[in-house]
Amino acid sequence: MKSSLKRILACVLAVVLLVSLAACGSGDTTSTTAAAGGSSTSGGETPDKEYPTIKVMMSCLNVPKDVAMVEEALSAITREKIGANVELIMMEYANQTQQLNMLLAAGDDSIDIFYVRDIATTIGLGQALDITDLITPYVDSITEKIGADVFKCSYQNDRCYGVPRLLDMASTATFSLPASIAAEFGYKNGDQISLDGLDDLFEKVHAAYPDIPIIGPNNGTCVFADTRVDQMGTSSYYLGVLNDYGQSSTVVNYFESPEFLEITEHVELWNKSGYYMTDVLNVTEAPIDLIPARRCLGCFASHFSAEMNGIWQSDNFGEEMACLSIYENAFCKTPTTVFCVNPATKSPEEAVGMLALMATDPEVVNLMINGIEGVHYQVLEDGSATYADGVDASNVGWCIGYSWANLNSTLSIPFNYPADYYDQMIASNTNALKSNAFGFKLDTSNITDEIAACTNVYNQYYKALFSDAVDDYPEMIKTLQDEMKAAGIEKIVAEKQAQLDAFLGK
């Protein structure tokens, strides 16, 4: 790892001595760098070589100060391997959906590589480049690193539209709160709890801490994933699902399912009991800002391991956290988060080459996740990583440890996790139940309008159910159900069922 750093710094120094690079974030699509080993001209000058710049989306809580440093370290590698520089388009997580939508709607090359959680809809909107031919030279190496079953999930109608993220494909909903408070009531990090158990825990916590709301938002919402159902390619909107942990083969309307009705019973109780933050739908701060300051006591999330999620939160929140797993079982669903190439890119070959590096190259992946060794992180004797000397969460210059926001984090050094963290994740993917629809890729062309209309209904009503904003739950649930039907949920369910039947028939 130290030798890698020396090579990177040497490359950086050479570049600085030879030529002045274009300013970071200037928006230029090419950068000029002296050609290594180039012959001198008659005037004694070394001919310059122009490299395209590939703009890559990166998630963060707050934009870190060392973006330019990491960009240049990456570019020193990518110039050699794919003939391109890298610019990182930093997106603060609370606003990244809106920011990405704006960039894609612009129809230009303001971003080249991005990730989405709903690849089917992205394909339907024409926002993902068909890279079938361009990806061909990299298929074998990508398949080796992420697995053939995962890679196939980026294909639709035998065409490839990106590379799926390799992460925890089997996850369960969780609730996190400070470990000291959890311990007061007999819980520790990684413990199992049910929805009924949460009712009981919340009641006791509220009695002990009546002035602090229990439930705050995570990334702008208090909605927690119902990890008992497979949403079959429509991201987090529940527009036609398989229940029974994906073991069913019958697509149902989630908003009239027993799972939905059970959850709404609990969230109604939590609302009426005063457990939510006041006006929580308009709270935009992240848990890292809210929980340590005791503006709220907890938040929902999902993870393949509640224990590991608690470890991550403890490091990032600055206090020990206890993450509790809500559902006992986890099952593997088709990965819908896919890294794509913008159809408007001016450098499609280099962009696809960068995608391949993000899937297969440990040096590139580790730089993107952990930053620069000795500056942002150091490697411990057990093979895991932690902050570099003199660095902690308050002053680190990189959005370190964001494994969930990268394409293939399993190639990186686990940061503030056990050294076998990624081994545990891969074992979870291997050993968990697989949905009957694993590998299914929804073709939305016949239901694009219905998906858009139902998504609008979801955004209008569903999030509100998980908040303090509802006075009459039965009325809002009935309105949600009726408007989903009017928007075309039954057509979506029927279309999914027909495609699933064809998929299972294959």
C-alpha positions as CSV (number, residue, x, y, z in Angstrom):
1,M,0.0,0.0,0.0
2,K,2.9,2.4,0.8
3,S,4.5,1.6,-2.5
4,S,1.2,2.4,-4.2
5,L,1.2,5.8,-2.5
6,K,4.8,6.5,-3.6
7,R,3.9,5.7,-7.2
8,I,0.9,7.9,-7.1
9,L,2.8,10.8,-5.5
10,A,5.6,10.4,-8.0
11,C,3.2,10.6,-10.9
12,V,1.6,13.7,-9.3
13,L,5.0,15.4,-8.9
14,A,5.9,14.6,-12.5
15,V,2.7,16.1,-13.7
16,V,3.2,19.3,-11.7
17,L,6.7,19.7,-12.9
18,L,5.8,19.3,-16.5
19,V,2.6,21.1,-17.0
20,S,-0.1,23.1,-15.2
21,L,-3.4,21.2,-15.2
22,A,-6.7,22.8,-15.8
23,A,-8.3,24.0,-12.6
24,C,-10.4,21.4,-10.7
25,G,-14.1,21.6,-11.4
26,S,-13.6,24.0,-14.4
27,G,-16.0,21.9,-16.5
28,D,-13.5,21.3,-19.3
29,T,-13.9,18.0,-21.0
30,T,-10.2,17.6,-21.7
31,S,-7.0,18.1,-19.7
32,T,-3.5,18.6,-21.1
33,T,-0.7,16.5,-19.7
34,A,2.9,16.0,-20.9
35,A,3.2,12.6,-22.7
36,A,5.4,10.3,-20.7
37,G,8.5,9.4,-22.6
38,G,7.5,11.7,-25.5
39,S,10.3,12.8,-27.9
40,S,11.4,16.4,-27.9
41,T,10.4,18.8,-30.7
42,S,13.0,20.8,-32.6
43,G,12.5,23.7,-30.1
44,G,13.3,21.3,-27.2
45,E,9.7,21.2,-25.9
46,T,7.9,18.0,-25.0
47,P,4.6,17.5,-27.0
48,D,1.5,17.7,-24.9
49,K,-1.3,15.1,-24.9
50,E,-4.9,15.9,-24.3
51,Y,-6.9,13.5,-22.1
52,P,-10.7,13.6,-21.8
53,T,-12.0,14.1,-18.3
54,I,-14.6,11.6,-17.1
55,K,-17.0,13.2,-14.5
56,V,-18.0,10.6,-11.9
57,M,-20.7,11.0,-9.3
58,M,-19.6,10.6,-5.7
59,S,-21.9,10.7,-2.6
60,C,-21.0,12.5,0.6
61,L,-22.6,13.9,3.7
62,N,-20.6,17.2,3.2
63,V,-18.2,18.0,0.4
64,P,-14.7,17.2,1.7
65,K,-11.7,19.5,1.3
66,D,-9.4,17.1,-0.4
67,V,-11.4,16.4,-3.6
68,A,-8.7,17.8,-5.9
69,M,-6.1,15.6,-4.2
70,V,-8.1,12.4,-4.6
71,E,-9.0,13.4,-8.2
72,E,-5.3,13.8,-9.1
73,A,-4.3,10.5,-7.4
74,L,-7.1,8.8,-9.4
75,S,-6.1,10.5,-12.7
76,A,-2.5,9.4,-12.3
77,I,-3.9,5.8,-12.5
78,T,-6.6,6.4,-15.1
79,R,-4.4,8.3,-17.6
80,E,-2.2,5.2,-17.7
81,K,-5.0,2.6,-17.8
82,I,-7.8,4.2,-19.9
83,G,-6.3,7.4,-21.2
84,A,-8.5,9.8,-19.2
85,N,-8.5,12.1,-16.2
86,V,-11.2,11.9,-13.5
87,E,-13.3,14.7,-12.1
88,L,-15.5,13.8,-9.1
89,I,-18.9,15.3,-9.0
90,M,-19.6,15.5,-5.3
91,M,-23.2,15.2,-4.2
92,E,-24.4,15.7,-0.7
93,Y,-26.6,12.8,0.1
94,A,-29.6,14.8,1.3
95,N,-29.8,16.6,-2.1
96,Q,-28.3,14.2,-4.5
97,T,-31.5,12.9,-6.1
98,Q,-32.5,16.4,-7.1
99,Q,-29.0,17.3,-8.2
100,L,-28.6,14.2,-10.3
101,N,-32.0,14.7,-11.9
102,M,-31.1,18.3,-12.8
103,L,-27.8,17.2,-14.4
104,L,-29.5,14.4,-16.4
105,A,-32.4,16.6,-17.5
106,A,-29.9,19.2,-18.8
107,G,-29.1,16.7,-21.6
108,D,-25.4,17.6,-21.7
109,D,-22.2,16.0,-20.5
110,S,-22.1,17.7,-17.1
111,I,-21.8,14.2,-15.7
112,D,-20.6,11.0,-17.4
113,I,-21.0,8.2,-14.8
114,F,-23.7,8.1,-12.2
115,Y,-25.7,5.6,-10.2
116,V,-29.4,5.1,-9.8
117,R,-31.5,2.9,-7.6
118,D,-34.2,2.3,-10.3
119,I,-32.4,1.2,-13.4
120,A,-35.6,0.1,-15.1
121,T,-37.1,3.6,-15.0
122,T,-33.7,5.1,-16.0
123,I,-33.6,2.9,-19.1
124,G,-37.2,3.8,-19.8
125,L,-36.4,7.5,-19.7
126,G,-33.5,7.1,-22.1
127,Q,-31.0,8.3,-19.4
128,A,-28.7,5.3,-19.5
129,L,-26.4,4.6,-22.5
130,D,-26.5,1.2,-24.2
131,I,-23.0,0.1,-23.5
132,T,-23.3,-3.5,-24.8
133,D,-20.6,-3.2,-27.4
134,L,-18.3,-0.9,-25.4
135,I,-18.3,-3.2,-22.4
136,T,-17.4,-6.3,-24.3
137,P,-13.6,-6.1,-23.6
138,Y,-14.3,-6.0,-19.9
139,V,-17.1,-8.6,-19.5
140,D,-14.8,-11.4,-18.3
141,S,-13.0,-9.3,-15.7
142,I,-16.2,-7.7,-14.4
143,T,-17.9,-11.0,-14.2
144,E,-15.0,-12.4,-12.2
145,K,-15.2,-9.6,-9.7
146,I,-18.9,-9.1,-9.1
147,G,-20.4,-12.4,-10.3
148,A,-22.3,-13.4,-13.4
149,D,-25.7,-13.3,-11.7
150,V,-25.1,-9.7,-10.5
151,F,-23.7,-8.5,-13.8
152,K,-26.7,-9.9,-15.7
153,C,-28.9,-7.6,-13.7
154,S,-27.8,-4.6,-15.7
155,Y,-29.1,-6.2,-18.9
156,Q,-32.6,-5.6,-20.4
157,N,-33.7,-7.3,-23.6
158,D,-30.1,-8.6,-24.0
159,R,-28.6,-5.1,-24.0
160,C,-26.3,-3.8,-21.2
161,Y,-27.0,-0.4,-19.6
162,G,-24.4,-0.3,-16.9
163,V,-22.7,-2.3,-14.1
164,P,-24.7,-3.2,-10.9
165,R,-23.3,-2.3,-7.5
166,L,-22.0,-5.3,-5.6
167,L,-23.1,-4.7,-2.0
168,D,-25.4,-6.4,0.4
169,M,-28.2,-7.9,-1.7
170,A,-29.8,-9.4,1.4
171,S,-30.7,-6.8,4.0
172,T,-33.1,-6.2,6.7
173,A,-34.7,-3.1,8.2
174,T,-33.0,-1.7,11.3
175,F,-33.5,0.9,14.0
176,S,-30.6,2.6,15.6
177,L,-30.3,4.6,18.9
178,P,-27.4,5.5,21.2
179,A,-26.0,2.3,22.8
180,S,-26.1,3.8,26.3
181,I,-29.9,4.3,26.0
182,A,-30.4,0.9,24.4
183,A,-28.5,-0.7,27.3
184,E,-30.9,0.9,29.8
185,F,-33.6,-1.3,28.3
186,G,-31.7,-4.5,27.7
187,Y,-30.5,-4.1,24.1
188,K,-27.1,-4.0,22.5
189,N,-25.8,-3.5,19.0
190,G,-26.8,-6.2,16.6
191,D,-29.8,-7.5,18.7
192,Q,-33.1,-8.6,17.1
193,I,-36.3,-6.8,17.7
194,S,-39.8,-6.9,16.2
195,L,-42.3,-4.2,15.4
196,D,-44.2,-5.1,18.6
197,G,-40.8,-5.0,20.4
198,L,-40.2,-1.5,19.0
199,D,-43.6,-0.4,20.4
200,D,-42.6,-1.5,23.8
201,L,-39.1,0.0,23.6
202,F,-40.3,3.3,22.3
203,E,-42.8,3.5,25.2
204,K,-40.1,3.0,27.8
205,V,-37.7,5.3,26.1
206,H,-40.3,8.0,25.8
207,A,-41.1,7.7,29.5
208,A,-37.5,8.1,30.4
209,Y,-36.7,10.9,27.9
210,P,-40.0,12.6,27.3
211,D,-38.4,15.8,26.0
212,I,-36.5,14.2,23.1
213,P,-38.3,12.8,20.1
214,I,-37.4,9.2,19.4
215,I,-37.7,8.9,15.6
216,G,-35.8,11.2,13.3
217,P,-35.2,11.1,9.5
218,N,-32.5,9.2,7.7
219,N,-31.6,11.0,4.4
220,G,-34.7,13.1,4.6
221,T,-37.3,10.5,5.4
222,C,-38.5,8.3,8.3
223,V,-39.8,5.6,5.9
224,F,-38.1,2.3,6.6
225,A,-37.8,-0.5,4.0
226,D,-40.2,-3.3,4.2
227,T,-37.5,-6.0,3.6
228,R,-40.1,-8.8,3.6
229,V,-41.1,-8.0,0.0
230,D,-39.4,-7.8,-3.4
231,Q,-40.2,-4.7,-5.3
232,M,-39.1,-6.2,-8.6
233,G,-37.3,-3.3,-10.2
234,T,-39.4,-0.3,-9.1
235,S,-36.9,0.9,-6.5
236,S,-38.5,2.0,-3.2
237,Y,-42.0,2.7,-4.4
238,Y,-43.6,-0.7,-3.8
239,L,-45.4,-0.7,-7.2
240,G,-46.3,-4.4,-7.3
241,V,-44.3,-6.8,-5.0
242,L,-43.7,-10.4,-4.2
243,N,-44.3,-11.0,-0.5
244,D,-43.2,-13.8,1.8
245,Y,-39.5,-12.7,1.5
246,G,-39.7,-13.1,-2.3
247,Q,-40.7,-16.7,-2.1
248,S,-44.1,-16.1,-3.7
249,S,-44.6,-16.1,-7.4
250,T,-47.7,-13.9,-7.3
251,V,-47.4,-10.1,-7.7
252,V,-49.6,-8.2,-5.4
253,N,-50.7,-4.6,-4.7
254,Y,-48.5,-3.8,-1.7
255,F,-50.8,-1.0,-0.5
256,E,-53.5,-3.5,0.2
257,S,-51.3,-6.2,1.5
258,P,-51.1,-7.5,5.1
259,E,-47.5,-6.3,5.3
260,F,-48.5,-2.7,4.5
261,L,-51.5,-2.7,6.9
262,E,-49.3,-4.1,9.7
263,I,-46.7,-1.4,9.3
264,T,-49.3,1.4,9.2
265,E,-50.8,0.2,12.5
266,H,-47.4,0.7,14.2
267,V,-46.6,4.0,12.6
268,E,-50.0,5.3,13.6
269,L,-49.3,4.3,17.2
270,W,-45.9,6.0,17.0
271,N,-47.4,9.2,15.7
272,K,-50.2,9.4,18.2
273,S,-47.7,8.7,21.0
274,G,-45.5,11.6,20.0
275,Y,-42.4,9.6,19.1
276,Y,-41.6,11.5,15.8
277,M,-39.8,14.7,15.5
278,T,-42.1,17.7,15.1
279,D,-42.6,18.6,11.5
280,V,-40.3,15.7,10.6
281,L,-41.1,15.8,6.9
282,N,-39.3,19.1,6.6
283,V,-36.2,18.1,8.6
284,T,-33.3,17.9,6.2
285,E,-30.3,17.2,8.5
286,A,-28.7,13.8,8.6
287,P,-28.7,11.5,11.7
288,I,-25.1,12.4,12.3
289,D,-26.3,16.0,13.0
290,L,-29.4,15.0,14.9
291,I,-28.7,12.1,17.2
292,P,-25.4,13.2,18.9
293,A,-27.0,16.6,19.5
294,R,-30.0,14.8,21.0
295,R,-32.5,16.5,18.7
296,C,-33.8,13.0,18.3
297,L,-32.8,9.6,19.6
298,G,-32.8,7.3,16.6
299,C,-33.5,6.5,12.9
300,F,-34.3,3.7,10.6
301,A,-32.0,2.2,8.0
302,S,-31.4,-1.2,6.4
303,H,-28.3,-3.4,6.2
304,F,-27.2,-7.0,5.8
305,S,-25.9,-6.9,9.3
306,A,-27.4,-4.7,12.1
307,E,-24.2,-5.2,14.0
308,M,-22.0,-3.9,11.2
309,N,-24.3,-0.9,10.6
310,G,-24.0,0.0,14.2
311,I,-20.2,-0.1,14.0
312,W,-20.3,2.2,11.0
313,Q,-22.7,4.6,12.8
314,S,-20.6,4.6,16.0
315,D,-17.6,5.7,14.0
316,N,-19.4,8.4,12.0
317,F,-21.7,9.7,14.8
318,G,-18.9,10.1,17.4
319,E,-20.7,7.9,20.0
320,E,-21.5,4.3,20.4
321,M,-24.7,3.3,18.6
322,A,-26.8,0.2,18.9
323,C,-28.5,-0.9,15.6
324,L,-31.4,-3.4,16.0
325,S,-32.6,-5.8,13.3
326,I,-36.4,-5.6,12.8
327,Y,-37.1,-8.7,10.6
328,E,-35.6,-12.0,11.3
329,N,-35.0,-13.1,7.7
330,A,-33.2,-11.5,4.9
331,F,-33.3,-12.5,1.2
332,C,-31.4,-11.7,-1.9
333,K,-33.2,-9.4,-4.4
334,T,-32.1,-8.2,-7.8
335,P,-29.6,-5.4,-7.3
336,T,-31.4,-2.3,-8.8
337,T,-28.6,0.2,-8.0
338,V,-26.6,0.4,-11.2
339,F,-23.8,2.6,-12.3
340,C,-24.6,4.0,-15.8
341,V,-23.1,6.2,-18.5
342,N,-24.8,9.4,-19.5
343,P,-25.9,9.1,-23.2
344,A,-24.7,12.6,-23.7
345,T,-21.1,11.8,-22.7
346,K,-18.5,13.0,-25.2
347,S,-16.1,10.1,-24.2
348,P,-18.1,6.9,-24.2
349,E,-15.2,4.5,-24.5
350,E,-13.2,6.2,-21.7
351,A,-16.4,6.4,-19.5
352,V,-17.0,2.6,-19.9
353,G,-13.3,2.0,-19.2
354,M,-13.7,3.9,-16.0
355,L,-16.8,1.8,-15.1
356,A,-14.7,-1.3,-15.6
357,L,-12.0,0.1,-13.3
358,M,-14.6,0.9,-10.6
359,A,-15.7,-2.7,-10.8
360,T,-12.4,-4.5,-11.0
361,D,-9.4,-2.4,-9.9
362,P,-8.6,-2.5,-6.1
363,E,-6.3,0.6,-6.3
364,V,-9.0,2.7,-7.9
365,V,-11.8,1.4,-5.7
366,N,-9.8,2.0,-2.5
367,L,-8.9,5.5,-3.5
368,M,-12.5,6.4,-4.1
369,I,-13.7,4.9,-0.8
370,N,-10.8,5.5,1.6
371,G,-8.8,8.3,0.0
372,I,-5.0,8.4,0.3
373,E,-3.0,6.2,2.6
374,G,-1.1,8.3,5.2
375,V,-3.3,11.3,4.6
376,H,-6.8,10.0,5.2
377,Y,-6.3,6.5,6.4
378,Q,-3.7,4.0,7.6
379,V,-3.7,0.2,7.5
380,L,-3.7,-1.7,10.8
381,E,-1.9,-5.0,11.5
382,D,-5.1,-7.0,11.0
383,G,-5.6,-5.7,7.5
384,S,-8.4,-3.3,8.2
385,A,-8.1,0.5,8.0
386,T,-8.7,3.4,10.3
387,Y,-8.0,7.2,10.3
388,A,-4.5,8.3,9.6
389,D,-2.5,9.7,12.6
390,G,-3.9,13.1,13.6
391,V,-7.1,12.6,11.7
392,D,-10.6,11.8,12.8
393,A,-14.2,12.2,11.6
394,S,-14.1,15.9,12.4
395,N,-11.1,16.9,10.2
396,V,-10.7,14.1,7.7
397,G,-10.4,15.6,4.2
398,W,-12.2,12.8,2.4
399,C,-15.7,11.2,2.5
400,I,-14.0,8.1,3.9
401,G,-15.6,4.7,4.2
402,Y,-18.6,5.3,1.9
403,S,-18.6,1.7,0.7
404,W,-22.4,1.8,-0.1
405,A,-21.9,4.6,-2.6
406,N,-19.3,2.8,-4.7
407,L,-19.6,0.1,-7.4
408,N,-17.5,-2.7,-5.8
409,S,-16.5,-1.9,-2.3
410,T,-15.4,-5.5,-1.7
411,L,-12.1,-4.6,-3.4
412,S,-11.3,-1.9,-0.8
413,I,-9.8,-2.1,2.7
414,P,-12.6,-2.3,5.3
415,F,-12.6,1.0,7.1
416,N,-13.3,0.8,10.9
417,Y,-15.0,-2.5,10.3
418,P,-13.6,-6.0,11.1
419,A,-11.0,-7.1,8.6
420,D,-13.4,-9.8,7.3
421,Y,-16.3,-7.4,6.8
422,Y,-16.6,-7.9,3.1
423,D,-16.2,-11.7,3.5
424,Q,-19.2,-11.5,5.8
425,M,-21.1,-9.5,3.2
426,I,-20.4,-11.9,0.4
427,A,-21.3,-14.9,2.6
428,S,-24.6,-13.2,3.4
429,N,-25.3,-12.8,-0.3
430,T,-24.4,-16.4,-0.9
431,N,-26.3,-18.0,2.0
432,A,-29.5,-16.0,2.1
433,L,-32.7,-17.0,0.5
434,K,-33.0,-15.8,-3.1
435,S,-36.2,-14.2,-4.4
436,N,-38.0,-16.1,-7.1
437,A,-37.6,-12.9,-9.1
438,F,-33.8,-12.6,-8.6
439,G,-32.4,-11.5,-12.0
440,F,-35.7,-10.3,-13.2
441,K,-35.5,-7.0,-15.1
442,L,-38.7,-5.1,-15.5
443,D,-39.4,-3.6,-19.0
444,T,-41.3,-0.5,-18.2
445,S,-42.1,0.6,-21.7
446,N,-45.8,-0.4,-21.4
447,I,-46.3,1.1,-18.0
448,T,-44.2,4.3,-18.0
449,D,-47.1,6.6,-17.5
450,E,-48.6,4.4,-14.7
451,I,-45.3,4.2,-12.9
452,A,-44.9,8.0,-13.0
453,A,-48.4,8.6,-11.8
454,C,-48.2,6.0,-9.0
455,T,-44.8,7.4,-7.9
456,N,-46.4,10.8,-7.6
457,V,-49.1,9.3,-5.4
458,Y,-46.5,7.5,-3.3
459,N,-44.6,10.8,-2.8
460,Q,-47.7,12.6,-1.8
461,Y,-49.0,10.2,0.8
462,Y,-46.7,7.3,1.7
463,K,-43.9,9.3,3.3
464,A,-46.5,11.3,5.3
465,L,-47.7,8.0,7.0
466,F,-44.2,7.7,8.6
467,S,-44.3,11.1,10.3
468,D,-46.2,13.3,12.6
469,A,-48.3,14.8,9.8
470,V,-51.3,12.5,9.7
471,D,-54.5,13.1,11.8
472,D,-56.7,10.4,10.3
473,Y,-54.8,7.3,9.3
474,P,-57.7,5.2,8.0
475,E,-58.8,8.1,5.8
476,M,-55.2,8.7,4.4
477,I,-54.7,5.0,3.8
478,K,-58.0,4.8,1.9
479,T,-57.1,7.8,-0.2
480,L,-53.7,6.3,-0.9
481,Q,-55.2,3.0,-2.0
482,D,-57.9,4.7,-4.2
483,E,-55.5,7.1,-5.9
484,M,-53.0,4.3,-6.5
485,K,-55.8,2.4,-8.4
486,A,-56.7,5.6,-10.3
487,A,-53.1,6.1,-11.2
488,G,-52.8,2.5,-12.6
489,I,-51.3,0.3,-9.9
490,E,-53.4,-2.7,-11.1
491,K,-51.9,-2.3,-14.6
492,I,-48.4,-2.3,-13.2
493,V,-49.2,-5.4,-11.1
494,A,-50.6,-7.2,-14.2
495,E,-47.6,-6.2,-16.4
496,K,-45.1,-7.4,-13.7
497,Q,-47.0,-10.7,-13.3
498,A,-46.9,-11.3,-17.1
499,Q,-43.2,-10.5,-17.3
500,L,-42.4,-12.6,-14.2
501,D,-44.4,-15.6,-15.6
502,A,-42.3,-15.3,-18.8
503,F,-39.1,-14.9,-16.8
504,L,-39.9,-18.0,-14.7
505,G,-40.9,-19.9,-17.8
506,K,-37.4,-19.3,-19.2
